Structure formats: C-alpha cells, structure tokens
Amino acid sequence: MKQIKNKMIMALIMSLPMQGLLQAESLKIRQIQPKNIEYNAKQVKQLLFKHRAAKIGLLAVSSIANLVELYRCFQFFYNKFSSSSSPEPCIKQEAANHQPDQEIKKSHLLGRMINSIKNLISSKELWYAVLFGSSAITTQKLMTAVNHPHTMTWFIYEKVPCKTFEQVHKYAQLLAQDTIDKEKIIYYKQRVNNLCNQLIKQMEQIAGFMLYKGTQLKDSEQGEIKEIIRHLSHYTNDWVIAINRLFGQELFDSQQFIKLATDYEKELKRELNNFSRVEGETSSDILQVVSMHKQQNEL
C-alpha cells in the first residue's frame, strides 16, 4: 500500500512541469477597469478623512496634555511656596523626624535605600512623567503617519511600491538568458505575469487618487486631470494588449518585453510629473514626504 502511495506522489510531482506549461500558455494580463478606479477614489477619500480626523484628535490630546502638565507645575510651585511660608507643617515635619522608628531607619543604609525606592515608585510625579513621556512618543509616531501633504508623491510612497518595475526588469533579464531550461522559463513567465497584474492594480490605485484629487481642484484643473487619467488608462490597456501578444507567442521575446516595460515606465513618470504640476505639489512637499519616511524607518 505504501509503495502504491509513493508511486502516486512521484507521478504527481513529475506531472507538475506539464501543468505549469499549460498554465504558462494561458497567461494573460487584465486591463484597467473604470469601476476599480472609482472604487479606489472612494478608498482614498476615506483614508484622507481618517488621517485628518486623527491629526485633529492628536493635536487635541497633545494640547490637553500640555495644559495638564502646566497645571501640575503651577501646583507644585504653589504648594512649595505655601509650605515654606507656613510654620505649622515645619513643626509637624520636625516632630515626625524625631520619632524613634524613623531614627532607627535612618541609621541603616539599606533601609534608607529601600525607603527611597518605595517613595519613588509611589510618587505621583514619577507616574505622571512616565505617562506623559509615553504619550508624547506615541503621539509623535502617530502624527508622523498622518501629518503629511496629500500629494501624489506621498501616495506612491505610502500605497504604491515602485519596486514593481525593478522586479519586472529582473525577471525579463532572466528570461533573456540562453542557458535556462523550460521549467525556469515557465516560472519566470508566471512571475512576470503576476508582476504585470500587480502593476495594473497599482495603476488603478494611482488613477483613483487622481480622480479624488480632481474633485478638490478647480473646474479647469479637473478637466486636465481627467485627460491624464484617460490617457494613462488607454496607454496602459494598449500596453497590456502588446504584452499579452508576447505571451501568446511560442518563443517569448524578452528584449521586446524589456523595451515595452521601459517605454511604459517613462510614460508613467512623465504623466505623474504632469499630474503633480496640476495638483500644485511643491519641492517642499516632496522633501517633507521623504523626511517623513526616513523618520518612520528610524522609529
């Protein structure tokens, strides 16, 4: 029975390359869908609303914490001034200092150290300091995430990893090698197909961000942004048709694929710069986004 089972497993393993070949023959990249762009525009709207609300809430919490800390400082100095001007507490303190058990404790260094630690742990000032210190650090981390310019550079840094093109070129270069076997060709083509589909999803996210930002601008700028979205959508879908044509060929033309990917990346960067000009993104906005991500990586 065991031998039969092992033979079945080996047969299944040996059949995997053929299954991969069948999958590779049916590889296809999907095109951009307008409904997905509209959905992503709604997601961007909700995300930015949450960030604005969180920013206002954090500013309110920070202001309240500062007021409480200011009140505590005022109360501390007021109590200190009042106790120094009143003779009665001094008399009580002197009487307490002359108690026998206190004298005994003071004579032992270990007892004094334990007393000091207990007093430190039980002091309100310590716990106030810990509370406000931790809240300040948490507020700073959260504020770094939500206090940002709502520009395309921020959105790409935050939601659309731009390493997809790098990975596409990497696997395309691997496919261009003459020494790879059929199984590797199948795997690399599947990776390229998956990465291209991921790129389409990211393009829909970018177009959704553009669509939302267009609603926040003037009518003339809205029209210009719609033209950018329309151009990128048509250009992307034409690019998908060309890539799918390459996948349908018996021999995958890696050099042609690399050229198509390079041309598409250049066109995308050109239109993103065009959009940034229309939305009014400044160099200081870009520097703020870069600085923000450096801080997040350090934290």
RONU-81757 format. One record per residue (C-alpha): residue number from 1; x, y, z; residue in one letter. Coordinates in steps of 0.25 Angstrom, whole numbers, plus 5000, padded with zeros to 4 digits. Last residue first. Example, Ala and Ser with C-alpha at 12.3 -4.5 7.8 and 13.67 -1.06 7.14 Angstrom:
! residues 2
node nr: 2 c1: 5055 c2: 4996 c3: 5029 rest: S .
node nr: 1 c1: 5049 c2: 4982 c3: 5031 rest: A .
//
This chain:
! residues 299
node nr: 299 c1: 5045 c2: 5218 c3: 5058 rest: L .
node nr: 298 c1: 5057 c2: 5221 c3: 5048 rest: E .
node nr: 297 c1: 5049 c2: 5216 c3: 5037 rest: N .
node nr: 296 c1: 5037 c2: 5225 c3: 5040 rest: Q .
node nr: 295 c1: 5047 c2: 5237 c3: 5042 rest: Q .
node nr: 294 c1: 5052 c2: 5234 c3: 5028 rest: K .
node nr: 293 c1: 5038 c2: 5233 c3: 5022 rest: H .
node nr: 292 c1: 5035 c2: 5246 c3: 5028 rest: M .
node nr: 291 c1: 5047 c2: 5253 c3: 5022 rest: S .
node nr: 290 c1: 5044 c2: 5248 c3: 5008 rest: V .
node nr: 289 c1: 5030 c2: 5253 c3: 5010 rest: V .
node nr: 288 c1: 5034 c2: 5266 c3: 5015 rest: Q .
node nr: 287 c1: 5044 c2: 5268 c3: 5004 rest: L .
node nr: 286 c1: 5033 c2: 5265 c3: 4993 rest: I .
node nr: 285 c1: 5024 c2: 5275 c3: 5000 rest: D .
node nr: 284 c1: 5036 c2: 5285 c3: 5000 rest: S .
node nr: 283 c1: 5038 c2: 5283 c3: 4985 rest: S .
node nr: 282 c1: 5024 c2: 5287 c3: 4983 rest: T .
node nr: 281 c1: 5011 c2: 5279 c3: 4978 rest: E .
node nr: 280 c1: 5001 c2: 5288 c3: 4971 rest: G .
node nr: 279 c1: 4991 c2: 5278 c3: 4967 rest: E .
node nr: 278 c1: 4993 c2: 5281 c3: 4952 rest: V .
node nr: 277 c1: 5009 c2: 5280 c3: 4953 rest: R .
node nr: 276 c1: 5008 c2: 5267 c3: 4961 rest: S .
node nr: 275 c1: 4999 c2: 5262 c3: 4950 rest: F .
node nr: 274 c1: 5009 c2: 5265 c3: 4939 rest: N .
node nr: 273 c1: 5020 c2: 5259 c3: 4948 rest: N .
node nr: 272 c1: 5012 c2: 5246 c3: 4949 rest: L .
node nr: 271 c1: 5009 c2: 5247 c3: 4933 rest: E .
node nr: 270 c1: 5024 c2: 5247 c3: 4930 rest: R .
node nr: 269 c1: 5027 c2: 5236 c3: 4941 rest: K .
node nr: 268 c1: 5016 c2: 5227 c3: 4934 rest: L .
node nr: 267 c1: 5022 c2: 5230 c3: 4920 rest: E .
node nr: 266 c1: 5036 c2: 5226 c3: 4924 rest: K .
node nr: 265 c1: 5031 c2: 5213 c3: 4931 rest: E .
node nr: 264 c1: 5023 c2: 5209 c3: 4919 rest: Y .
node nr: 263 c1: 5035 c2: 5211 c3: 4910 rest: D .
node nr: 262 c1: 5044 c2: 5203 c3: 4919 rest: T .
node nr: 261 c1: 5033 c2: 5192 c3: 4920 rest: A .
node nr: 260 c1: 5031 c2: 5191 c3: 4905 rest: L .
node nr: 259 c1: 5046 c2: 5191 c3: 4903 rest: K .
node nr: 258 c1: 5048 c2: 5180 c3: 4913 rest: I .
node nr: 257 c1: 5037 c2: 5172 c3: 4906 rest: F .
node nr: 256 c1: 5043 c2: 5173 c3: 4892 rest: Q .
node nr: 255 c1: 5056 c2: 5168 c3: 4898 rest: Q .
node nr: 254 c1: 5050 c2: 5156 c3: 4905 rest: S .
node nr: 253 c1: 5043 c2: 5151 c3: 4892 rest: D .
node nr: 252 c1: 5035 c2: 5139 c3: 4898 rest: F .
node nr: 251 c1: 5036 c2: 5128 c3: 4888 rest: L .
node nr: 250 c1: 5023 c2: 5121 c3: 4884 rest: E .
node nr: 249 c1: 5016 c2: 5135 c3: 4884 rest: Q .
node nr: 248 c1: 5003 c2: 5137 c3: 4893 rest: G .
node nr: 247 c1: 5011 c2: 5143 c3: 4904 rest: F .
node nr: 246 c1: 5016 c2: 5153 c3: 4894 rest: L .
node nr: 245 c1: 5002 c2: 5157 c3: 4890 rest: R .
node nr: 244 c1: 4998 c2: 5158 c3: 4904 rest: N .
node nr: 243 c1: 5009 c2: 5169 c3: 4906 rest: I .
node nr: 242 c1: 5004 c2: 5177 c3: 4894 rest: A .
node nr: 241 c1: 4990 c2: 5176 c3: 4899 rest: I .
node nr: 240 c1: 4994 c2: 5180 c3: 4913 rest: V .
node nr: 239 c1: 5002 c2: 5192 c3: 4907 rest: W .
node nr: 238 c1: 4989 c2: 5197 c3: 4899 rest: D .
node nr: 237 c1: 4982 c2: 5196 c3: 4912 rest: N .
node nr: 236 c1: 4992 c2: 5204 c3: 4919 rest: T .
node nr: 235 c1: 4992 c2: 5215 c3: 4909 rest: Y .
node nr: 234 c1: 4977 c2: 5216 c3: 4909 rest: H .
node nr: 233 c1: 4977 c2: 5217 c3: 4924 rest: S .
node nr: 232 c1: 4988 c2: 5227 c3: 4925 rest: L .
node nr: 231 c1: 4982 c2: 5236 c3: 4914 rest: H .
node nr: 230 c1: 4968 c2: 5235 c3: 4921 rest: R .
node nr: 229 c1: 4974 c2: 5238 c3: 4935 rest: I .
node nr: 228 c1: 4982 c2: 5250 c3: 4929 rest: I .
node nr: 227 c1: 4970 c2: 5255 c3: 4922 rest: E .
node nr: 226 c1: 4962 c2: 5254 c3: 4935 rest: K .
node nr: 225 c1: 4973 c2: 5262 c3: 4942 rest: I .
node nr: 224 c1: 4972 c2: 5273 c3: 4931 rest: E .
node nr: 223 c1: 4957 c2: 5274 c3: 4933 rest: G .
node nr: 222 c1: 4958 c2: 5275 c3: 4948 rest: Q .
node nr: 221 c1: 4969 c2: 5286 c3: 4946 rest: E .
node nr: 220 c1: 4959 c2: 5295 c3: 4938 rest: S .
node nr: 219 c1: 4948 c2: 5292 c3: 4948 rest: D .
node nr: 218 c1: 4956 c2: 5296 c3: 4960 rest: K .
node nr: 217 c1: 4962 c2: 5285 c3: 4970 rest: L .
node nr: 216 c1: 4957 c2: 5276 c3: 4981 rest: Q .
node nr: 215 c1: 4949 c2: 5267 c3: 4971 rest: T .
node nr: 214 c1: 4962 c2: 5265 c3: 4963 rest: G .
node nr: 213 c1: 4969 c2: 5260 c3: 4976 rest: K .
node nr: 212 c1: 4959 c2: 5248 c3: 4976 rest: Y .
node nr: 211 c1: 4961 c2: 5244 c3: 4961 rest: L .
node nr: 210 c1: 4976 c2: 5245 c3: 4963 rest: M .
node nr: 209 c1: 4976 c2: 5236 c3: 4975 rest: F .
node nr: 208 c1: 4967 c2: 5226 c3: 4967 rest: G .
node nr: 207 c1: 4977 c2: 5227 c3: 4955 rest: A .
node nr: 206 c1: 4988 c2: 5223 c3: 4965 rest: I .
node nr: 205 c1: 4980 c2: 5212 c3: 4971 rest: Q .
node nr: 204 c1: 4977 c2: 5207 c3: 4957 rest: E .
node nr: 203 c1: 4991 c2: 5208 c3: 4953 rest: M .
node nr: 202 c1: 4995 c2: 5199 c3: 4965 rest: Q .
node nr: 201 c1: 4985 c2: 5188 c3: 4961 rest: K .
node nr: 200 c1: 4991 c2: 5189 c3: 4947 rest: I .
node nr: 199 c1: 5005 c2: 5187 c3: 4953 rest: L .
node nr: 198 c1: 5000 c2: 5175 c3: 4961 rest: Q .
node nr: 197 c1: 4995 c2: 5169 c3: 4948 rest: N .
node nr: 196 c1: 5009 c2: 5172 c3: 4942 rest: C .
node nr: 195 c1: 5016 c2: 5165 c3: 4954 rest: L .
node nr: 194 c1: 5008 c2: 5153 c3: 4953 rest: N .
node nr: 193 c1: 5010 c2: 5151 c3: 4938 rest: N .
node nr: 192 c1: 5025 c2: 5154 c3: 4940 rest: V .
node nr: 191 c1: 5025 c2: 5143 c3: 4951 rest: R .
node nr: 190 c1: 5018 c2: 5133 c3: 4942 rest: Q .
node nr: 189 c1: 5028 c2: 5136 c3: 4931 rest: K .
node nr: 188 c1: 5039 c2: 5133 c3: 4941 rest: Y .
node nr: 187 c1: 5033 c2: 5120 c3: 4945 rest: Y .
node nr: 186 c1: 5031 c2: 5115 c3: 4931 rest: I .
node nr: 185 c1: 5044 c2: 5119 c3: 4926 rest: I .
node nr: 184 c1: 5050 c2: 5112 c3: 4939 rest: K .
node nr: 183 c1: 5043 c2: 5099 c3: 4935 rest: E .
node nr: 182 c1: 5047 c2: 5100 c3: 4921 rest: K .
node nr: 181 c1: 5062 c2: 5101 c3: 4924 rest: D .
node nr: 180 c1: 5071 c2: 5114 c3: 4925 rest: I .
node nr: 179 c1: 5084 c2: 5115 c3: 4917 rest: T .
node nr: 178 c1: 5080 c2: 5125 c3: 4907 rest: D .
node nr: 177 c1: 5077 c2: 5136 c3: 4916 rest: Q .
node nr: 176 c1: 5067 c2: 5147 c3: 4912 rest: A .
node nr: 175 c1: 5057 c2: 5141 c3: 4922 rest: L .
node nr: 174 c1: 5066 c2: 5145 c3: 4934 rest: L .
node nr: 173 c1: 5066 c2: 5159 c3: 4928 rest: Q .
node nr: 172 c1: 5051 c2: 5159 c3: 4928 rest: A .
node nr: 171 c1: 5051 c2: 5154 c3: 4942 rest: Y .
node nr: 170 c1: 5059 c2: 5166 c3: 4947 rest: K .
node nr: 169 c1: 5052 c2: 5176 c3: 4938 rest: H .
node nr: 168 c1: 5039 c2: 5172 c3: 4944 rest: V .
node nr: 167 c1: 5045 c2: 5173 c3: 4958 rest: Q .
node nr: 166 c1: 5050 c2: 5187 c3: 4956 rest: E .
node nr: 165 c1: 5037 c2: 5191 c3: 4951 rest: F .
node nr: 164 c1: 5030 c2: 5186 c3: 4963 rest: T .
node nr: 163 c1: 5039 c2: 5194 c3: 4972 rest: K .
node nr: 162 c1: 5030 c2: 5206 c3: 4972 rest: C .
node nr: 161 c1: 5022 c2: 5202 c3: 4984 rest: P .
node nr: 160 c1: 5008 c2: 5208 c3: 4983 rest: V .
node nr: 159 c1: 5002 c2: 5211 c3: 4996 rest: K .
node nr: 158 c1: 5010 c2: 5220 c3: 5004 rest: E .
node nr: 157 c1: 5022 c2: 5225 c3: 4996 rest: Y .
node nr: 156 c1: 5013 c2: 5226 c3: 4984 rest: I .
node nr: 155 c1: 5002 c2: 5233 c3: 4992 rest: F .
node nr: 154 c1: 5012 c2: 5243 c3: 4998 rest: W .
node nr: 153 c1: 5018 c2: 5246 c3: 4984 rest: T .
node nr: 152 c1: 5004 c2: 5248 c3: 4978 rest: M .
node nr: 151 c1: 5000 c2: 5259 c3: 4989 rest: T .
node nr: 150 c1: 4992 c2: 5260 c3: 5002 rest: H .
node nr: 149 c1: 5004 c2: 5267 c3: 5009 rest: P .
node nr: 148 c1: 5007 c2: 5259 c3: 5022 rest: H .
node nr: 147 c1: 5003 c2: 5259 c3: 5037 rest: N .
node nr: 146 c1: 4996 c2: 5245 c3: 5038 rest: V .
node nr: 145 c1: 5008 c2: 5235 c3: 5040 rest: A .
node nr: 144 c1: 5017 c2: 5245 c3: 5047 rest: T .
node nr: 143 c1: 5006 c2: 5249 c3: 5056 rest: M .
node nr: 142 c1: 5004 c2: 5235 c3: 5060 rest: L .
node nr: 141 c1: 5019 c2: 5233 c3: 5064 rest: K .
node nr: 140 c1: 5020 c2: 5247 c3: 5071 rest: Q .
node nr: 139 c1: 5007 c2: 5244 c3: 5079 rest: T .
node nr: 138 c1: 5013 c2: 5230 c3: 5083 rest: T .
node nr: 137 c1: 5025 c2: 5237 c3: 5088 rest: I .
node nr: 136 c1: 5018 c2: 5248 c3: 5095 rest: A .
node nr: 135 c1: 5008 c2: 5238 c3: 5101 rest: S .
node nr: 134 c1: 5020 c2: 5230 c3: 5107 rest: S .
node nr: 133 c1: 5026 c2: 5243 c3: 5113 rest: G .
node nr: 132 c1: 5013 c2: 5248 c3: 5118 rest: F .
node nr: 131 c1: 5010 c2: 5235 c3: 5125 rest: L .
node nr: 130 c1: 5024 c2: 5232 c3: 5130 rest: V .
node nr: 129 c1: 5025 c2: 5247 c3: 5136 rest: A .
node nr: 128 c1: 5012 c2: 5246 c3: 5142 rest: Y .
node nr: 127 c1: 5016 c2: 5232 c3: 5148 rest: W .
node nr: 126 c1: 5028 c2: 5238 c3: 5154 rest: L .
node nr: 125 c1: 5021 c2: 5251 c3: 5159 rest: E .
node nr: 124 c1: 5011 c2: 5243 c3: 5166 rest: K .
node nr: 123 c1: 5021 c2: 5237 c3: 5176 rest: S .
node nr: 122 c1: 5019 c2: 5222 c3: 5180 rest: S .
node nr: 121 c1: 5031 c2: 5217 c3: 5172 rest: I .
node nr: 120 c1: 5040 c2: 5228 c3: 5177 rest: L .
node nr: 119 c1: 5036 c2: 5227 c3: 5191 rest: N .
node nr: 118 c1: 5038 c2: 5212 c3: 5191 rest: K .
node nr: 117 c1: 5051 c2: 5213 c3: 5185 rest: I .
node nr: 116 c1: 5055 c2: 5223 c3: 5195 rest: S .
node nr: 115 c1: 5050 c2: 5215 c3: 5206 rest: N .
node nr: 114 c1: 5058 c2: 5203 c3: 5201 rest: I .
node nr: 113 c1: 5071 c2: 5211 c3: 5200 rest: M .
node nr: 112 c1: 5069 c2: 5217 c3: 5215 rest: R .
node nr: 111 c1: 5067 c2: 5203 c3: 5220 rest: G .
node nr: 110 c1: 5079 c2: 5198 c3: 5213 rest: L .
node nr: 109 c1: 5087 c2: 5210 c3: 5219 rest: L .
node nr: 108 c1: 5082 c2: 5207 c3: 5234 rest: H .
node nr: 107 c1: 5083 c2: 5219 c3: 5243 rest: S .
node nr: 106 c1: 5072 c2: 5226 c3: 5236 rest: K .
node nr: 105 c1: 5062 c2: 5214 c3: 5239 rest: K .
node nr: 104 c1: 5066 c2: 5215 c3: 5254 rest: I .
node nr: 103 c1: 5063 c2: 5230 c3: 5254 rest: E .
node nr: 102 c1: 5050 c2: 5228 c3: 5247 rest: Q .
node nr: 101 c1: 5046 c2: 5217 c3: 5258 rest: D .
node nr: 100 c1: 5049 c2: 5227 c3: 5269 rest: P .
node nr: 99 c1: 5041 c2: 5239 c3: 5264 rest: Q .
node nr: 98 c1: 5049 c2: 5251 c3: 5264 rest: H .
node nr: 97 c1: 5047 c2: 5254 c3: 5249 rest: N .
node nr: 96 c1: 5032 c2: 5254 c3: 5251 rest: A .
node nr: 95 c1: 5033 c2: 5265 c3: 5261 rest: A .
node nr: 94 c1: 5041 c2: 5273 c3: 5251 rest: E .
node nr: 93 c1: 5031 c2: 5270 c3: 5240 rest: Q .
node nr: 92 c1: 5020 c2: 5275 c3: 5249 rest: K .
node nr: 91 c1: 5027 c2: 5287 c3: 5253 rest: I .
node nr: 90 c1: 5030 c2: 5290 c3: 5238 rest: C .
node nr: 89 c1: 5016 c2: 5288 c3: 5234 rest: P .
node nr: 88 c1: 5011 c2: 5298 c3: 5245 rest: E .
node nr: 87 c1: 5021 c2: 5309 c3: 5241 rest: P .
node nr: 86 c1: 5014 c2: 5313 c3: 5228 rest: S .
node nr: 85 c1: 5023 c2: 5321 c3: 5218 rest: S .
node nr: 84 c1: 5031 c2: 5309 c3: 5213 rest: S .
node nr: 83 c1: 5018 c2: 5300 c3: 5211 rest: S .
node nr: 82 c1: 5011 c2: 5311 c3: 5203 rest: S .
node nr: 81 c1: 5023 c2: 5313 c3: 5193 rest: F .
node nr: 80 c1: 5025 c2: 5298 c3: 5191 rest: K .
node nr: 79 c1: 5010 c2: 5296 c3: 5189 rest: N .
node nr: 78 c1: 5009 c2: 5308 c3: 5179 rest: Y .
node nr: 77 c1: 5022 c2: 5302 c3: 5172 rest: F .
node nr: 76 c1: 5016 c2: 5288 c3: 5170 rest: F .
node nr: 75 c1: 5002 c2: 5293 c3: 5166 rest: Q .
node nr: 74 c1: 5008 c2: 5302 c3: 5155 rest: F .
node nr: 73 c1: 5016 c2: 5291 c3: 5150 rest: C .
node nr: 72 c1: 5004 c2: 5281 c3: 5150 rest: R .
node nr: 71 c1: 4995 c2: 5292 c3: 5143 rest: Y .
node nr: 70 c1: 5006 c2: 5293 c3: 5132 rest: L .
node nr: 69 c1: 5006 c2: 5278 c3: 5131 rest: E .
node nr: 68 c1: 4991 c2: 5278 c3: 5130 rest: V .
node nr: 67 c1: 4991 c2: 5288 c3: 5119 rest: L .
node nr: 66 c1: 5002 c2: 5281 c3: 5111 rest: N .
node nr: 65 c1: 4994 c2: 5268 c3: 5112 rest: A .
node nr: 64 c1: 4981 c2: 5275 c3: 5107 rest: I .
node nr: 63 c1: 4989 c2: 5281 c3: 5095 rest: S .
node nr: 62 c1: 4995 c2: 5268 c3: 5092 rest: S .
node nr: 61 c1: 4981 c2: 5261 c3: 5092 rest: V .
node nr: 60 c1: 4975 c2: 5272 c3: 5083 rest: A .
node nr: 59 c1: 4986 c2: 5271 c3: 5073 rest: L .
node nr: 58 c1: 4985 c2: 5256 c3: 5073 rest: L .
node nr: 57 c1: 4970 c2: 5257 c3: 5071 rest: G .
node nr: 56 c1: 4972 c2: 5267 c3: 5059 rest: I .
node nr: 55 c1: 4982 c2: 5259 c3: 5053 rest: K .
node nr: 54 c1: 4973 c2: 5246 c3: 5054 rest: A .
node nr: 53 c1: 4962 c2: 5253 c3: 5048 rest: A .
node nr: 52 c1: 4971 c2: 5258 c3: 5036 rest: R .
node nr: 51 c1: 4976 c2: 5244 c3: 5034 rest: H .
node nr: 50 c1: 4963 c2: 5237 c3: 5035 rest: K .
node nr: 49 c1: 4958 c2: 5247 c3: 5024 rest: F .
node nr: 48 c1: 4970 c2: 5244 c3: 5016 rest: L .
node nr: 47 c1: 4967 c2: 5229 c3: 5016 rest: L .
node nr: 46 c1: 4952 c2: 5230 c3: 5013 rest: Q .
node nr: 45 c1: 4955 c2: 5239 c3: 5001 rest: K .
node nr: 44 c1: 4966 c2: 5230 c3: 4996 rest: V .
node nr: 43 c1: 4956 c2: 5218 c3: 4997 rest: Q .
node nr: 42 c1: 4946 c2: 5225 c3: 4990 rest: K .
node nr: 41 c1: 4956 c2: 5228 c3: 4978 rest: A .
node nr: 40 c1: 4960 c2: 5213 c3: 4979 rest: N .
node nr: 39 c1: 4946 c2: 5209 c3: 4976 rest: Y .
node nr: 38 c1: 4944 c2: 5219 c3: 4964 rest: E .
node nr: 37 c1: 4957 c2: 5214 c3: 4958 rest: I .
node nr: 36 c1: 4952 c2: 5199 c3: 4960 rest: N .
node nr: 35 c1: 4940 c2: 5203 c3: 4953 rest: K .
node nr: 34 c1: 4948 c2: 5208 c3: 4941 rest: P .
node nr: 33 c1: 4955 c2: 5195 c3: 4939 rest: Q .
node nr: 32 c1: 4969 c2: 5194 c3: 4935 rest: I .
node nr: 31 c1: 4973 c2: 5182 c3: 4926 rest: Q .
node nr: 30 c1: 4976 c2: 5168 c3: 4931 rest: R .
node nr: 29 c1: 4989 c2: 5161 c3: 4928 rest: I .
node nr: 28 c1: 4988 c2: 5147 c3: 4922 rest: K .
node nr: 27 c1: 4996 c2: 5134 c3: 4923 rest: L .
node nr: 26 c1: 4989 c2: 5123 c3: 4917 rest: S .
node nr: 25 c1: 5001 c2: 5116 c3: 4911 rest: E .
node nr: 24 c1: 5008 c2: 5117 c3: 4925 rest: A .
node nr: 23 c1: 4997 c2: 5110 c3: 4932 rest: Q .
node nr: 22 c1: 4999 c2: 5098 c3: 4922 rest: L .
node nr: 21 c1: 5014 c2: 5098 c3: 4924 rest: L .
node nr: 20 c1: 5012 c2: 5098 c3: 4939 rest: G .
node nr: 19 c1: 5003 c2: 5086 c3: 4938 rest: Q .
node nr: 18 c1: 5014 c2: 5079 c3: 4929 rest: M .
node nr: 17 c1: 5024 c2: 5083 c3: 4940 rest: P .
node nr: 16 c1: 5016 c2: 5078 c3: 4951 rest: L .
node nr: 15 c1: 5014 c2: 5064 c3: 4945 rest: S .
node nr: 14 c1: 5026 c2: 5058 c3: 4951 rest: M .
node nr: 13 c1: 5022 c2: 5062 c3: 4965 rest: I .
node nr: 12 c1: 5008 c2: 5055 c3: 4963 rest: L .
node nr: 11 c1: 5015 c2: 5043 c3: 4958 rest: A .
node nr: 10 c1: 5024 c2: 5043 c3: 4970 rest: M .
node nr: 9 c1: 5012 c2: 5044 c3: 4979 rest: I .
node nr: 8 c1: 5005 c2: 5033 c3: 4972 rest: M .
node nr: 7 c1: 5017 c2: 5024 c3: 4973 rest: K .
node nr: 6 c1: 5019 c2: 5027 c3: 4988 rest: N .
node nr: 5 c1: 5004 c2: 5023 c3: 4990 rest: K .
node nr: 4 c1: 5006 c2: 5010 c3: 4983 rest: I .
node nr: 3 c1: 5018 c2: 5007 c3: 4990 rest: Q .
node nr: 2 c1: 5011 c2: 5009 c3: 5004 rest: K .
node nr: 1 c1: 5000 c2: 5000 c3: 5000 rest: M .
//
